[in-house]
Amino acid sequence: MILDTCALLWLAEGGRRLSKEARRRIESAPLVYISAITGFEIGIKYRKGKLVLPALPAEWLKAVVTRHDLTVIPLDESICVAATELPPVHQDPCDRFIIATAKAHGLAIVTADARFERYGIERIC
């Protein structure tokens, strides 16, 4: 499974905002992923003052990835192009990269955003 940026933020806060099902699946999964674009999204929100972190984004993200034993999936040209080819259900470019990554790797997405299901992928909410 791959975490949407909101799910990563909730996990980092202790997971209380994640559903019991999402927490159970995260805890039992052999691998949990995030997309590299999540770092970009967190950095942008931090710089705009929309996100408060206890450390700079790079330091914070590295600590969260290590603490929760997450695996970062890099963006490559196939995922970048696939993100542009998705139907226009979702306009957020970062979410489109996460969706394209999930589709390319056959992963479910942990997210509260119901629109993700319209891309034919499993949503864990």
C-alpha positions in Angstrom: 0.0 0.0 0.0 1.0 3.6 -0.5 0.1 6.5 1.8 -1.4 9.7 0.4 0.3 12.8 1.9 -2.6 13.3 4.4 -2.3 9.7 5.6 1.4 10.1 6.1 0.8 13.3 8.2 -1.8 11.5 10.2 0.5 8.5 10.8 3.3 10.8 11.9 0.9 12.4 14.4 0.3 9.1 16.0 -2.4 7.6 13.7 -5.5 8.7 15.6 -7.0 10.3 12.5 -6.5 7.1 10.5 -9.4 4.6 10.6 -8.9 1.4 12.6 -8.8 -0.5 9.4 -6.1 1.7 7.9 -4.0 1.4 11.1 -4.4 -2.3 11.1 -3.4 -2.7 7.5 -0.4 -0.4 7.9 0.8 -2.2 10.9 0.4 -5.7 9.3 1.8 -4.8 5.8 5.2 -6.1 4.9 6.0 -2.9 3.1 4.4 0.5 3.2 5.3 3.1 0.6 5.1 6.8 0.0 5.7 8.6 -3.3 8.7 10.9 -3.7 6.2 13.6 -4.6 5.0 13.6 -1.0 8.2 15.3 0.0 7.5 18.0 -2.6 3.9 18.4 -1.3 5.0 18.6 2.3 7.7 21.2 1.4 5.3 23.4 -0.5 2.7 23.3 2.3 5.4 24.1 4.9 6.8 27.0 2.8 3.3 28.5 2.3 2.6 28.3 6.1 -0.1 25.7 5.7 1.8 23.0 7.5 3.6 23.3 10.8 6.4 20.8 11.4 8.7 20.3 14.4 11.7 20.4 12.0 12.5 21.4 8.4 10.7 19.3 5.9 13.7 17.2 4.8 14.7 16.4 8.3 11.1 15.7 9.4 10.4 13.4 6.4 13.6 11.5 6.9 12.7 10.9 10.6 9.1 9.8 9.8 10.3 7.4 7.0 12.8 5.9 9.4 10.5 5.7 12.4 7.7 4.0 10.4 10.0 1.9 8.2 8.5 3.4 5.0 9.8 2.9 1.5 10.0 5.9 -0.9 9.1 5.2 -4.5 10.9 7.6 -6.8 9.3 9.3 -9.7 10.4 8.0 -13.1 9.4 9.0 -16.6 6.8 6.3 -16.9 5.0 7.5 -13.7 5.3 11.2 -14.7 3.8 10.5 -18.1 1.1 8.2 -16.6 0.0 11.0 -14.3 -0.7 13.2 -17.3 -2.8 10.5 -18.9 -5.2 9.9 -16.0 -8.8 11.0 -16.5 -9.4 14.5 -15.2 -11.2 13.3 -12.0 -8.6 14.9 -9.8 -6.8 18.1 -10.5 -4.2 18.1 -7.7 -1.0 17.2 -9.5 0.6 15.7 -6.4 -2.3 13.3 -6.0 -2.2 12.5 -9.7 1.5 11.4 -9.2 0.5 9.3 -6.1 -2.4 7.7 -8.1 -0.1 7.0 -11.1 2.5 5.4 -8.7 -0.2 3.2 -7.1 -1.5 2.1 -10.5 2.1 1.3 -11.8 2.9 -0.8 -8.8 -0.5 -2.3 -8.1 -0.9 -0.7 -4.7 -3.9 0.3 -2.7 -3.9 3.9 -1.4 -4.5 5.0 2.2 -6.4 8.2 1.8 -9.6 10.0 2.9 -10.2 11.3 -0.6 -13.0 9.2 -2.2 -12.2 10.5 -5.7 -9.2 8.1 -5.7 -11.6 5.2 -6.2 -12.7 6.6 -9.5 -9.3 5.6 -10.9 -10.0 1.9 -10.4 -7.6 1.5 -7.4 -8.4 0.2 -3.9 -8.8 3.0 -1.4 -8.1 2.3 2.3 -9.9 4.9 4.3 
